[in-house]
């Protein structure tokens, strides 16, 4: 070893010489000695010192050189030099070698790429025949990359891949080769696809998905194989893979609009929803099925009962989506079967308990309600079955039943007698105070209903009965000692006696609350003795209507007067108990005034007939107007959807006919989405185009090198705040002096929240010093994920009560028109107004409206606007409620920002 030491010394001295000619000569001599065997491997790897003496000088002094001849010789040297240490592990110095080769491959000079790649072409070809499939599949993509960038280096690559895919047995290698042919030689890919038609269903899942993608690419052009492709898609509908089935069904509806093909694709979607376990996948497939229904509704009518099987899913979102599709597909031909199925499901919710049974029951009741009103022939068969749920302990379900009964009574007069009888029978079973509503017309029905109401109220006056219960509990001692008198040892060692005292006031109060009470007084935590005295005002209105209607229908004055007197006594009792010590919260002023108005109306029964018309006729007419307005709104919505579908279909057909089917984005709107990330005086100027694409954010960042130096190892380092996630980190680039580079990044969005994207640009400066430019923040607009939506008033109220997060935004603006401010809020928040137009019309200095929107992630946003016009402008507040805090805060910030911008513009 000592004899060989001078050799390393000579090499070291030669490599440190300043000229490339000397280094070139030294490297030639070193290669010759290695290839001729003069420097044997065991001698070169004898010690670590020898490795460092030989390898590190070459890395340090020869590898950084830009001389092309040196670079070529280095490629040969890396092949023959010892790469492993005495333990058989890769030397750490080889990391520097690999990094240098990588930098050369990313060099801005393409000739350097070619010089590096050209010697590797034979190796890549030979790797296609390697015994390991892992090597072969990566060799395919290596050939693909070389052919795409430098076609002249391997001009016969398509023929090579065609031969390779014909002889290959590994599935992944076949798939990679097929993708190569699809992007570089479509005709050869189609030729191979036709040759494997008989084996199509037995191919691997990855290959089948690639085949569908190739068909999609080929159909963008005027291909003559479209009929053949349609047969291929029919075959792939029978695949065992769910992803292949979904892609094949989607592609089939793109290739043809034939009814048989559409029905086959829809059947495939339905089977996927039933068999798939992932609820997110179920929702995606249901969305696709709904889109198919909107275009080919009449073709899919036969699948309505199949879609009803989706209701077996435990997820409520899946059930709601499936039910909405079923309701839109139901017609006169299948409505009886659909209603029968829903009635059986409704019965099952009573017979057995399962998760979210009350919510599912409410959904079924609402659906039956829609079908019964839409198809009058089934109303009689379902109304009595639905009324069995008037006594449901679930308050929303019972309210839905009441709303259904009211609408049926109004629209189908011939069903009123049987419905009134059923209502009278079920009064004692009702557990919810809000559910005590009904409709009676005949004198005998009124008397029977009044007697049932009196039984459900109990002893009159109410205050006297409560006082009696309190007096019964008053016989106990004022204070009662509880616990034993045994001494207790304290912390300091002394003894003490522990005695507990209980006040009889609390005991008496608990006794009054725990006493058995009639249903109407006991429901909803004792409606009249508790916190819900508003129900007492509703009862007063009901009693007033009963007395007025009975007085119009009968000439028996004693009975009418007795009915009136008892009603006034009940109303007076409600007011007195509302002002007594038995209630936790005193009766509110509005309820008190309403009950007093009812008492005054009954006391002046024969004097003011106009008040009678208000109670008996105007209220009924108002409800009829509400139903007409709802029907009109539903018809307008349906007509708008149909018009939109026709317009979209016409535009698509026109685009296909004129060859302008590709969607061209608005240039001006694109400019508004460009964000400047750096300054004009920075070394690198950067700007980003932010595009929302479903649940993804696409960032297209343009970088401009404003220096006269080449920027190497440049990377875009991004980070996010909020529910945003960077899918993949951008690659490293090299930008020539005054050159340009476009970098694309994808960010996944998981919820409706104002997110922030921030980061920096890093590159290697002089002497490998790291240089950095900090980027401006990119704020993601929440409005891109919120869309206007509609819900019923009952759903709005129940959801409002359920949601926990509330954000109240104060309103103070110099705007003067209340309706203009409402439209401004709707436009800035993408909200739809649920308050009817009639309630907003007229001249008034106050305005209150409810608004609703839904995000792409299924999150509900509820807004209540209460504003007042003053001399200084409009004041009030906006209350925002949502299930999560993020959406409530984000919408509040949006309203505040838009209001400030509006005020600043008006002041200018």
C-alpha positions in Angstrom: 0.0 0.0 0.0 2.9 2.3 0.7 4.2 1.8 -2.8 0.9 3.0 -4.2 0.8 6.1 -2.1 2.8 8.3 -4.5 0.2 7.4 -7.2 -2.5 9.1 -5.2 -0.2 12.0 -4.4 0.4 12.6 -8.2 -3.3 12.3 -9.0 -4.1 14.8 -6.2 -1.5 17.3 -7.4 -2.6 17.0 -11.1 -6.3 17.5 -10.3 -5.6 20.7 -8.4 -3.8 22.3 -11.3 -5.6 25.3 -12.7 -5.9 24.4 -16.4 -8.6 22.1 -17.8 -6.0 20.6 -20.2 -3.9 19.3 -17.2 -7.1 17.9 -15.5 -8.2 16.3 -18.7 -4.8 14.6 -19.1 -4.8 13.4 -15.5 -8.4 12.0 -15.8 -7.4 10.1 -19.0 -4.4 8.5 -17.3 -6.5 7.6 -14.3 -9.1 6.0 -16.5 -6.5 4.1 -18.5 -4.9 2.7 -15.4 -8.4 1.6 -14.0 -9.4 0.0 -17.3 -6.0 -1.7 -17.9 -6.1 -3.1 -14.4 -3.0 -1.3 -13.1 -5.1 0.2 -10.3 -6.9 -2.8 -8.9 -10.3 -2.5 -7.1 -9.0 -3.9 -3.8 -6.1 -1.5 -3.8 -8.4 1.5 -4.6 -10.8 0.5 -1.8 -8.1 -0.5 0.7 -8.6 2.4 3.1 -10.9 5.3 3.7 -7.9 7.6 3.3 -7.3 6.2 -0.2 -11.0 6.8 -1.1 -10.8 10.4 0.0 -7.4 10.9 -1.6 -8.7 9.7 -5.0 -12.5 10.5 -5.2 -12.8 13.8 -3.3 -10.2 15.7 -5.5 -12.1 14.6 -8.6 -15.4 15.8 -7.1 -13.9 19.0 -5.8 -11.7 20.1 -8.8 -12.8 18.3 -11.9 -16.6 17.8 -11.5 -17.4 21.6 -11.3 -15.7 22.3 -14.6 -17.9 23.3 -17.6 -15.5 21.7 -20.1 -17.5 19.3 -22.3 -14.7 16.9 -22.7 -14.1 16.7 -19.0 -17.8 16.0 -18.5 -17.8 13.2 -21.0 -14.8 11.6 -19.4 -16.4 11.9 -16.0 -19.4 9.9 -17.2 -17.0 7.0 -18.0 -15.2 7.4 -14.7 -18.4 7.2 -12.7 -19.0 3.9 -14.3 -15.7 2.3 -13.3 -14.9 4.1 -10.0 -15.5 2.2 -6.7 -18.9 3.3 -5.4 -19.1 1.1 -2.2 -17.1 1.1 1.0 -15.6 -1.9 2.7 -19.0 -2.7 4.3 -20.8 -2.9 1.0 -22.7 0.4 1.5 -22.8 3.3 -1.0 -20.2 5.9 -0.3 -21.4 9.2 0.9 -19.4 11.0 -1.7 -21.7 9.5 -4.4 -24.5 11.7 -3.2 -22.5 14.7 -4.5 -22.0 12.8 -7.8 -25.7 12.1 -8.2 -26.6 15.7 -7.4 -24.1 17.0 -10.0 -25.6 14.8 -12.7 -29.1 15.9 -11.7 -28.1 19.6 -12.0 -26.7 18.9 -15.5 -29.9 17.3 -16.5 -31.8 20.4 -15.4 -29.3 22.7 -17.1 -30.7 25.4 -19.4 -28.4 24.3 -22.2 -30.2 21.5 -24.0 -26.9 20.2 -25.5 -25.7 19.2 -22.1 -28.9 17.1 -21.6 -28.3 15.4 -24.9 -24.7 14.7 -24.2 -25.7 13.1 -20.9 -28.5 11.1 -22.4 -27.0 9.8 -25.6 -24.7 7.3 -23.9 -27.7 6.1 -21.8 -29.9 5.1 -24.8 -28.5 1.6 -25.2 -28.8 1.0 -21.5 -32.5 2.2 -21.5 -33.2 -0.2 -24.4 -31.6 -3.1 -22.6 -33.5 -2.4 -19.4 -36.8 -3.0 -21.4 -35.7 -6.7 -21.4 -34.6 -6.9 -17.8 -35.7 -9.9 -15.8 -37.4 -7.7 -13.1 -40.7 -6.0 -13.9 -39.8 -3.1 -11.6 -36.9 -2.2 -13.9 -38.9 -2.7 -17.1 -41.8 -0.5 -16.0 -39.5 2.4 -15.1 -37.5 1.9 -18.3 -40.7 2.4 -20.3 -41.3 5.8 -18.7 -37.6 6.7 -19.1 -37.9 6.0 -22.9 -41.1 8.0 -22.9 -39.4 11.0 -21.3 -36.4 10.8 -23.7 -38.7 10.5 -26.7 -40.8 13.4 -25.6 -37.9 15.8 -25.1 -35.4 14.5 -27.6 -37.1 12.5 -30.3 -34.0 12.3 -32.5 -32.2 10.3 -29.8 -34.6 7.4 -30.1 -36.8 7.8 -33.2 -38.1 4.3 -33.3 -39.6 4.5 -29.7 -43.3 3.9 -30.8 -42.3 0.7 -32.8 -40.2 -0.4 -29.8 -43.1 0.1 -27.4 -45.5 -1.7 -29.8 -43.2 -4.7 -29.8 -42.7 -4.5 -26.1 -46.4 -4.4 -25.2 -47.1 -7.4 -27.4 -44.5 -9.6 -25.7 -44.9 -8.2 -22.1 -46.8 -10.2 -19.5 -46.6 -7.9 -16.5 -49.7 -5.8 -16.1 -48.0 -2.6 -14.9 -45.5 -2.7 -17.7 -48.3 -3.1 -20.2 -50.1 -0.2 -18.8 -47.1 2.1 -18.9 -46.4 1.1 -22.5 -50.0 1.7 -23.5 -49.9 5.2 -22.0 -46.7 5.8 -23.9 -48.4 4.8 -27.2 -51.5 6.9 -26.3 -49.5 10.1 -26.0 -46.9 9.5 -28.7 -48.6 7.2 -31.3 -52.4 7.1 -30.9 -52.9 5.0 -34.0 -50.7 2.2 -32.6 -52.5 2.4 -29.2 -55.8 2.0 -31.0 -54.5 -0.8 -33.0 -53.4 -2.7 -29.9 -56.7 -1.9 -28.2 -58.6 -3.5 -31.1 -56.4 -6.6 -30.9 -57.3 -7.2 -27.2 -61.1 -6.8 -27.5 -61.7 -10.4 -26.5 -59.6 -10.0 -23.3 -61.1 -6.7 -22.3 -63.0 -7.8 -19.2 -60.1 -9.9 -18.0 -57.5 -7.2 -18.1 -56.2 -5.5 -14.9 -58.0 -2.6 -13.4 -55.2 -0.1 -14.1 -55.1 -1.1 -17.7 -58.9 -0.9 -18.1 -58.9 2.7 -16.6 -56.1 3.6 -19.1 -58.1 2.2 -22.0 -61.1 4.4 -21.0 -58.8 7.4 -20.9 -57.3 6.6 -24.3 -60.8 6.3 -25.7 -61.7 9.7 -24.2 -58.6 11.2 -25.9 -59.2 9.6 -29.2 -62.9 10.7 -29.3 -61.8 14.3 -29.0 -60.8 13.9 -32.7 -63.0 12.7 -35.5 -62.4 9.0 -35.0 -64.1 6.3 -37.0 -64.0 3.8 -34.0 -66.8 5.4 -32.0 -69.3 2.5 -32.5 -66.6 0.0 -31.5 -65.8 2.1 -28.4 -69.4 2.0 -27.4 -69.3 -1.8 -27.4 -66.1 -1.6 -25.3 -67.9 0.6 -22.7 -70.8 -1.9 -22.5 -68.3 -4.6 -21.8 -66.5 -2.7 -19.1 -69.8 -2.0 -17.3 -69.5 -5.7 -16.1 -66.0 -5.2 -14.6 -65.4 -6.2 -11.0 -63.8 -2.8 -10.2 -66.0 0.0 -9.0 -63.8 2.7 -10.4 -63.8 1.0 -13.8 -67.6 0.8 -13.8 -67.9 4.4 -12.9 -65.5 5.6 -15.6 -67.1 3.3 -18.2 -70.6 4.5 -17.4 -69.6 8.1 -17.5 -67.7 7.6 -20.8 -70.7 5.7 -22.3 -73.0 8.7 -21.7 -70.4 10.9 -23.4 -70.1 8.7 -26.5 -73.8 8.3 -27.1 -77.3 9.5 -26.0 -79.0 6.3 -27.0 -81.8 5.4 -24.5 -80.4 1.9 -24.0 -76.9 3.2 -23.3 -78.2 5.9 -20.9 -80.3 3.3 -19.0 -77.4 0.9 -18.8 -75.2 3.7 -17.4 -77.8 4.7 -14.9 -78.3 1.1 -13.7 -74.5 0.9 -13.2 -74.6 4.1 -11.1 -77.4 2.7 -9.0 -75.6 -0.5 -8.3 -72.4 1.3 -7.4 -74.3 3.4 -4.8 -75.9 0.4 -3.3 -72.7 -1.7 -3.1 -70.1 1.0 -2.4 -69.4 1.4 1.3 -67.8 4.9 1.2 -70.4 7.6 1.7 -68.4 10.2 -0.2 -68.3 7.9 -3.2 -72.0 7.4 -2.9 -72.6 11.1 -3.0 -70.4 11.6 -6.0 -72.2 8.8 -7.9 -75.6 10.2 -6.9 -74.6 13.6 -8.2 -73.7 12.0 -11.5 -77.0 10.1 -11.6 -78.9 13.4 -10.8 -77.1 15.1 -13.8 -78.1 12.1 -16.0 -81.7 12.4 -14.7 -81.9 16.1 -15.6 -81.1 15.3 -19.2 -82.9 12.0 -19.6 -85.6 11.9 -17.0 -88.2 10.0 -18.9 -85.7 7.2 -19.8 -84.8 6.6 -16.1 -88.4 6.3 -14.7 -88.1 2.5 -14.6 -85.2 2.8 -12.2 -87.1 4.7 -9.5 -87.7 1.7 -7.3 -84.0 0.7 -7.6 -82.9 4.1 -6.4 -85.2 3.7 -3.4 -82.9 0.8 -2.3 -80.3 3.5 -1.5 -82.4 4.5 1.5 -80.9 1.5 3.3 -77.8 3.5 3.8 -77.2 4.8 7.3 -75.9 8.2 6.2 -78.5 10.9 6.2 -76.9 13.0 3.4 -77.0 10.0 1.1 -80.6 9.4 2.0 -81.6 13.0 1.3 -79.8 13.0 -2.0 -81.4 9.8 -3.1 -84.8 11.0 -1.9 -84.5 14.2 -3.9 -83.7 12.2 -7.1 -86.7 9.9 -6.4 -89.1 12.8 -5.9 -88.0 14.3 -9.2 -88.4 11.0 -11.0 -91.8 10.1 -9.6 -94.7 10.2 -12.1 -98.3 9.1 -12.3 -97.2 5.7 -13.4 -95.1 4.8 -10.4 -96.3 7.1 -7.6 -98.4 4.4 -5.9 -95.4 2.0 -5.7 -93.2 4.8 -4.3 -95.7 5.9 -1.7 -96.2 2.3 -0.6 -92.5 1.8 -0.2 -92.1 5.0 1.8 -95.0 4.0 4.1 -93.3 0.7 4.8 -90.1 2.5 5.6 -92.0 4.9 7.9 -93.6 2.0 9.7 -90.1 0.4 10.3 -88.9 3.6 12.0 -91.5 2.9 14.7 -91.0 -0.8 15.0 -87.3 -0.8 15.5 -84.8 1.8 16.9 -81.7 2.6 14.9 -79.3 5.5 14.6 -80.9 8.8 13.4 -84.3 7.2 13.2 -86.1 10.5 14.1 -84.3 12.4 11.2 -85.1 9.6 8.8 -88.8 9.6 9.9 -88.9 13.3 9.3 -87.4 12.9 5.8 -90.0 10.2 5.0 -92.9 12.4 6.2 -91.7 15.4 4.2 -91.3 13.2 1.1 -94.8 11.7 1.4 -96.1 15.2 1.9 -94.6 16.4 -1.4 -96.0 13.4 -3.3 -99.5 13.6 -1.7 -99.8 17.3 -2.7 -98.4 16.7 -6.2 -100.4 13.6 -6.9 -103.9 14.0 -5.4 -104.9 10.4 -6.1 -102.6 9.2 -3.3 -103.5 11.8 -0.7 -106.4 9.9 0.7 -104.4 6.7 1.1 -101.5 8.4 3.1 -103.1 11.1 5.1 -104.5 8.8 7.9 -101.2 6.8 8.0 -99.2 10.0 8.4 -101.5 11.3 11.1 -100.5 8.4 13.3 -97.3 10.3 13.9 -99.0 13.4 15.4 -98.1 12.0 18.8 -94.5 11.6 17.9 -92.1 12.7 20.6 -89.8 14.1 17.9 -91.1 17.7 17.6 -90.0 18.4 14.0 -91.7 15.2 12.7 -94.9 16.1 14.4 -94.8 19.6 13.0 -94.2 18.2 9.5 -97.3 16.1 9.9 -99.4 19.1 11.0 -98.1 21.1 8.0 -99.1 18.2 5.7 -102.6 17.9 7.2 -103.2 21.6 6.9 -102.3 21.6 3.3 -104.3 18.5 2.5 -107.4 20.0 4.3 -107.0 23.2 2.3 -106.5 21.6 -1.1 -108.8 18.6 -0.8 -112.1 19.6 0.8 -113.6 16.2 0.4 -111.1 14.8 2.9 -111.9 17.3 5.7 -114.6 15.3 7.6 -112.4 12.2 8.0 -109.3 14.2 8.8 -111.2 16.2 11.5 -112.5 13.0 13.1 -109.0 11.6 13.2 -107.6 14.8 14.6 -110.2 14.8 17.4 -109.2 11.2 18.3 -105.5 11.9 18.4 -105.6 15.1 20.5 -104.9 13.2 23.8 -101.8 11.5 22.2 -100.1 14.6 21.2 -96.9 15.3 23.2 -95.7 18.5 21.5 -97.2 21.9 22.2 -96.5 23.2 18.7 -98.6 20.4 17.3 -101.9 21.4 18.8 -103.5 22.6 15.6 -106.6 21.4 13.8 -109.6 22.2 11.6 -113.2 21.7 12.5 -116.4 23.1 10.9 -119.6 21.5 12.2 -121.2 22.6 15.5 -121.0 19.1 17.0 -117.3 18.8 16.0 -116.6 22.2 17.6 -118.2 21.2 20.9 -116.4 17.8 20.9 -113.1 19.5 20.1 -113.7 22.1 22.8 -114.4 19.4 25.4 -111.2 17.6 24.5 -109.2 20.8 24.8 -110.6 21.5 28.2 -109.7 17.9 29.3 -106.2 18.5 28.1 -105.9 21.8 30.0 -107.1 20.4 33.2 -108.5 22.3 36.2 -109.5 25.9 35.6 -108.4 28.4 36.8 -104.8 27.2 36.2 -103.3 29.4 38.9 -105.7 28.0 41.6 -104.7 24.5 40.8 -101.0 25.3 41.0 -101.5 27.1 44.3 -103.4 24.1 45.6 -100.4 21.9 44.8 -98.1 24.3 46.5 -100.3 24.4 49.6 -100.3 20.6 49.8 -96.5 20.7 50.0 -96.6 23.5 52.6 -97.2 21.1 55.6 -93.6 20.1 55.8 -91.1 21.8 58.1 -89.4 25.0 56.9 -86.0 23.4 57.4 -85.1 19.8 57.7 -81.8 18.5 58.9 -80.4 15.7 56.9 -77.3 13.6 57.6 -75.9 11.9 60.6 -74.6 13.7 63.7 -71.5 11.6 63.9 -68.4 13.8 64.3 -66.0 14.3 61.5 -62.2 14.7 61.8 -61.0 18.0 60.2 -57.6 18.6 58.7 -56.2 20.1 61.9 -57.2 17.1 64.0 -60.2 18.6 65.7 -63.8 17.2 65.6 -66.9 18.7 64.0 -70.5 17.7 63.3 -71.7 18.0 59.7 -75.3 18.9 59.2 -77.1 19.7 55.8 -80.2 21.8 55.5 -82.7 21.9 52.7 -85.1 24.7 52.1 -88.8 23.7 51.8 -89.2 26.4 49.2 -87.2 24.4 46.7 -88.9 21.1 47.8 -92.4 22.6 47.3 -91.4 24.0 43.9 -90.2 20.6 42.8 -93.4 19.0 44.1 -95.4 21.3 41.9 -93.4 20.6 38.9 -93.4 16.8 39.4 -97.2 16.7 40.0 -99.2 14.8 37.3 -100.7 17.3 34.9 -102.9 17.1 31.8 -101.2 16.7 28.4 -101.5 20.3 27.2 -100.2 21.8 30.4 -97.5 19.1 30.8 -96.0 19.2 27.2 -92.9 21.1 26.3 -91.7 21.4 30.0 -95.1 22.7 31.1 -95.9 25.2 28.3 -97.9 27.6 30.4 -96.1 27.2 33.7 -92.7 27.1 31.9 -91.0 29.3 29.4 -93.3 28.8 26.4 -96.3 31.1 27.1 -96.4 31.9 23.4 -98.4 28.6 23.0 -101.0 30.1 25.3 -101.5 32.9 22.9 -101.9 30.4 20.1 -104.5 28.5 22.1 -106.3 31.7 22.8 -106.5 32.4 19.0 -107.8 28.8 18.4 -110.5 29.1 21.1 -111.6 32.5 19.6 -112.0 30.9 16.2 -114.0 28.0 17.6 -116.4 30.3 19.5 -116.8 32.6 16.5 -117.5 29.8 14.1 -119.9 28.1 16.6 -121.8 31.4 17.0 -122.2 31.7 13.2 -123.4 28.1 12.8 -125.9 27.8 15.7 -128.9 29.7 17.1 -128.6 28.2 20.5 -127.5 31.3 22.5 -127.1 29.6 25.9 -124.6 27.1 24.5 -122.8 29.8 22.5 -122.5 32.0 25.6 -121.3 29.1 27.8 -118.6 28.3 25.2 -117.6 31.9 25.1 -117.5 32.3 28.9 -115.4 29.2 29.4 -113.0 30.3 26.6 -112.5 33.7 28.3 -111.9 32.0 31.6 -109.1 29.9 30.1 -107.5 32.9 28.5 -107.6 34.9 31.7 -106.1 32.0 33.6 -103.2 31.9 31.1 -102.5 35.6 31.6 -102.6 35.3 35.4 -100.3 32.3 35.6 -98.0 34.1 33.2 -97.7 36.9 35.7 -97.4 34.7 38.8 -94.5 33.3 40.7 -94.8 29.9 39.1 -93.2 30.8 35.9 -89.4 31.1 35.4 -89.9 33.9 32.8 -92.9 36.2 32.9 -95.3 36.3 29.9 -94.0 38.5 27.1 -95.7 41.6 26.1 -96.7 40.4 22.6 -98.4 37.2 23.9 -100.1 39.1 26.7 -101.5 41.7 24.2 -102.7 39.0 21.8 -104.6 37.1 24.5 -106.2 40.4 25.6 -107.3 41.1 22.0 -108.9 37.6 21.9 -110.7 38.3 25.2 -111.9 41.7 23.9 -113.2 40.1 20.6 -115.3 37.6 22.5 -116.6 40.2 24.9 -117.8 42.3 21.9 -119.1 39.3 20.0 -122.2 41.0 18.5 -120.7 44.4 17.9 -117.7 44.2 15.6 -118.3 41.9 12.7 -115.1 43.0 10.9 -113.0 41.4 13.6 -114.9 38.2 13.0 -113.9 38.3 9.3 -110.3 38.8 10.3 -110.3 35.6 12.5 -112.4 33.4 10.3 -111.8 34.5 6.7 -108.7 36.6 6.4 -106.5 34.1 8.2 -107.7 31.3 6.0 -107.3 33.4 2.9 -103.7 34.3 4.0 -102.9 30.6 4.3 -104.4 30.0 0.8 -102.2 32.8 -0.6 -99.1 31.2 1.0 -99.9 27.9 -0.7 -100.5 29.6 -4.0 -97.2 31.5 -3.7 -95.3 28.3 -2.8 -96.7 26.5 -5.9 -95.9 29.5 -8.1 -92.4 29.6 -6.7 -91.9 25.9 -7.3 -93.3 26.1 -10.8 -91.0 29.1 -11.6 -88.0 27.2 -10.3 -88.8 24.1 -12.3 -89.4 26.2 -15.5 -86.0 28.0 -14.9 -84.3 24.6 -14.6 -85.9 23.3 -17.7 -85.0 26.5 -19.6 -81.4 26.3 -18.4 -81.2 22.7 -19.5 -82.5 23.6 -23.0 -80.1 26.5 -23.3 -77.1 24.4 -22.2 -78.0 21.6 -24.5 -78.5 24.1 -27.4 -75.1 25.7 -26.7 -73.4 22.3 -26.6 -75.1 21.2 -29.9 -74.2 24.5 -31.5 -70.6 24.2 -30.3 -70.3 20.7 -31.7 -71.8 21.8 -35.0 -69.5 24.8 -35.4 -66.4 23.2 -34.0 -66.3 25.6 -31.1 -67.2 23.1 -28.4 -64.3 24.1 -26.2 -65.1 26.5 -23.4 -63.2 29.8 -23.7 -62.7 31.5 -20.4 -63.3 35.2 -20.1 -60.0 37.1 -20.3 -61.1 40.0 -18.1 -62.3 37.7 -15.4 -59.0 35.8 -15.5 -57.1 39.1 -15.0 -59.0 39.7 -11.8 -57.7 36.5 -10.4 -54.0 37.4 -10.8 -52.2 38.2 -7.6 -48.8 39.9 -7.6 -46.4 38.0 -5.3 -43.2 40.0 -5.4 -42.1 43.5 -6.2 -40.8 44.8 -9.5 -37.3 45.5 -8.0 -36.8 42.0 -6.6 -34.4 39.6 -8.2 -37.4 37.5 -9.2 -40.8 38.9 -10.3 -43.6 36.5 -9.5 -47.4 36.6 -10.1 -50.0 33.8 -9.6 -53.2 33.0 -11.4 -55.6 31.4 -8.9 -58.3 29.2 -10.4 -61.0 27.3 -8.4 -61.7 23.9 -9.8 -64.2 22.0 -7.7 -62.5 21.1 -4.4 -59.1 22.1 -5.7 -57.2 25.4 -6.1 -54.9 25.5 -9.1 -52.0 27.9 -8.8 -50.2 28.9 -12.0 -47.2 30.9 -10.9 -45.1 32.9 -13.4 -41.5 33.6 -12.4 -39.3 36.1 -14.2 -35.5 36.2 -13.6 -34.7 39.9 -13.6 -31.0 39.4 -13.1 -28.2 38.7 -15.6 -27.2 35.5 -13.7 -28.5 31.9 -14.0 -30.5 31.0 -11.0 -30.0 27.4 -10.1 -31.9 25.0 -7.8 -34.8 27.4 -7.7 -37.9 26.2 -5.9 -41.2 27.5 -4.9 -41.8 26.8 -1.2 -45.6 27.1 -0.3 -47.4 26.7 2.9 -51.1 27.2 3.9 -53.3 28.3 6.7 -56.8 27.0 7.3 -58.3 23.8 5.8 -55.9 23.8 2.8 -53.4 21.2 1.9 -50.6 21.3 -0.6 -51.0 18.2 -2.8 -47.4 18.0 -4.0 -44.4 20.2 -3.7 -43.2 21.9 -6.9 -40.0 20.7 -8.6 -36.7 22.4 -8.6 -35.9 24.5 -11.7 -33.0 26.5 -13.3 -33.8 29.8 -14.9 -31.6 31.5 -17.5 -30.8 35.2 -17.3 -33.9 37.2 -17.9 -35.8 33.9 -18.5 -39.3 32.8 -17.6 -40.6 29.8 -15.8 -44.2 28.7 -15.1 -44.8 26.6 -12.0 -48.1 24.9 -11.3 -49.2 23.8 -7.8 -52.5 22.1 -6.7 -54.0 22.8 -3.3 -56.8 20.6 -1.8 -59.7 22.4 0.0 -61.5 20.5 2.7 -64.0 23.0 4.2 -65.5 26.4 3.6 -63.0 28.6 5.4 -61.0 31.7 4.5 -57.6 30.2 3.7 -54.2 31.9 3.2 -51.4 30.7 1.0 -48.0 32.0 1.7 -44.4 31.1 1.0 -41.1 32.1 -0.5 -38.8 31.5 -3.5 -35.4 29.9 -2.8 -32.4 29.5 -5.1 -28.6 29.1 -4.9 -26.7 32.4 -5.1 -23.0 33.1 -5.5 -20.7 30.6 -3.5 -23.8 28.4 -3.1 -25.3 30.9 -0.6 -29.1 30.5 -0.3 -31.1 33.4 -1.6 -34.7 34.0 -0.8 -37.6 36.3 -1.8 -40.7 36.3 0.5 -44.0 36.2 -1.4 -47.2 38.2 -0.7 -50.0 36.2 0.9 -52.8 34.9 -1.3 -56.2 35.0 0.4 -58.7 32.4 -0.8 -62.2 33.9 -1.3 -64.8 31.9 0.6 -67.5 33.0 -1.9 -66.2 30.6 -4.5 -67.5 27.7 -2.4 -70.9 29.2 -1.3 -73.9 28.8 -3.6 -77.5 30.1 -3.0 -79.9 27.4 -1.8 -83.5 27.1 -0.6 -85.2 25.5 2.3 -88.6 25.7 4.0 -89.3 27.9 6.9 -89.6 24.9 9.2 -86.2 23.6 8.2 -84.7 27.1 8.6 -86.1 27.4 12.2 -85.0 23.9 13.2 -81.6 24.3 11.8 -81.2 27.8 13.4 -82.0 26.3 16.8 -79.6 23.4 16.2 -76.6 25.4 15.2 -74.3 26.5 17.9 -72.0 29.1 16.3 -73.4 32.6 15.8 -71.6 35.7 14.6 -73.5 39.0 15.0 -72.3 41.8 12.7 -73.5 45.3 13.5 -74.9 47.3 10.5 -74.2 51.0 10.2 -74.2 52.4 6.7 -75.1 55.6 4.8 -77.3 53.7 2.5 -81.0 54.8 2.6 -83.0 52.0 1.0 -83.6 48.9 3.1 -84.3 46.6 0.1 -81.2 47.8 -1.7 -79.1 46.9 1.4 -80.8 43.5 1.4 -79.9 42.9 -2.2 -76.3 44.1 -1.5 -75.9 41.6 1.3 -77.4 38.8 -0.9 -75.0 39.7 -3.7 -71.9 39.9 -1.5 -72.6 36.6 0.4 -74.2 34.5 -2.5 -77.3 34.1 -0.3 -80.9 33.5 -1.4 -83.7 35.3 0.4 -86.3 32.9 2.0 -88.7 35.7 3.0 -91.6 36.0 0.5 -91.6 39.1 -1.7 -95.0 40.0 -0.3 -93.6 40.3 3.2 -90.9 42.7 2.0 -93.2 44.9 -0.1 -94.7 48.2 1.2 -93.3 51.3 2.8 -91.8 50.7 6.2 -88.8 51.8 8.2 -88.0 48.3 9.4 -87.0 45.2 7.5 -86.3 41.6 8.6 -85.4 38.8 6.2 -84.0 35.3 6.4 -81.3 34.2 3.9 -79.8 30.8 3.2 -76.8 29.3 1.4 -75.0 26.0 1.1 -71.4 25.3 0.5 -69.9 22.7 -1.8 -69.0 20.7 1.3 -72.6 20.4 2.4 -72.3 23.1 5.1 -75.4 25.3 5.8 -75.2 29.0 6.3 -78.2 30.8 7.9 -78.5 34.6 8.0 -81.1 36.8 9.7 -81.1 40.5 8.7 -82.8 43.0 11.0 -82.3 46.6 10.0 -84.0 50.0 10.5 -83.9 53.2 8.6 -82.9 56.3 10.5 -81.9 59.9 9.6 -78.2 58.9 9.7 -78.7 55.9 7.4 -79.4 52.2 8.1 -78.6 50.6 11.4 -79.2 47.1 12.8 -77.5 43.8 12.8 -76.9 40.6 10.8 -76.9 37.3 12.6 -75.0 34.5 11.0 -75.3 30.9 12.2 -73.5 27.8 11.0 -72.4 24.4 12.3 -68.8 25.4 12.3 -67.1 28.6 13.5 -65.1 29.2 10.4 -68.0 29.8 8.0 -69.8 32.1 10.4 -66.7 34.2 10.9 -65.8 34.3 7.3 -69.2 35.4 6.2 -69.2 38.1 8.9 -65.8 39.4 7.6 -67.2 39.4 4.1 -70.2 41.5 5.0 -68.1 44.0 6.9 -65.6 44.3 4.1 -68.3 44.8 1.4 -70.1 47.3 3.5 -67.0 49.4 4.0 -66.3 49.3 0.2 -69.9 50.3 -0.5 -69.7 53.3 1.9 -66.3 54.4 0.6 -67.6 54.4 -3.0 -70.8 56.3 -2.1 -68.8 58.9 -0.2 -66.5 59.5 -3.2 
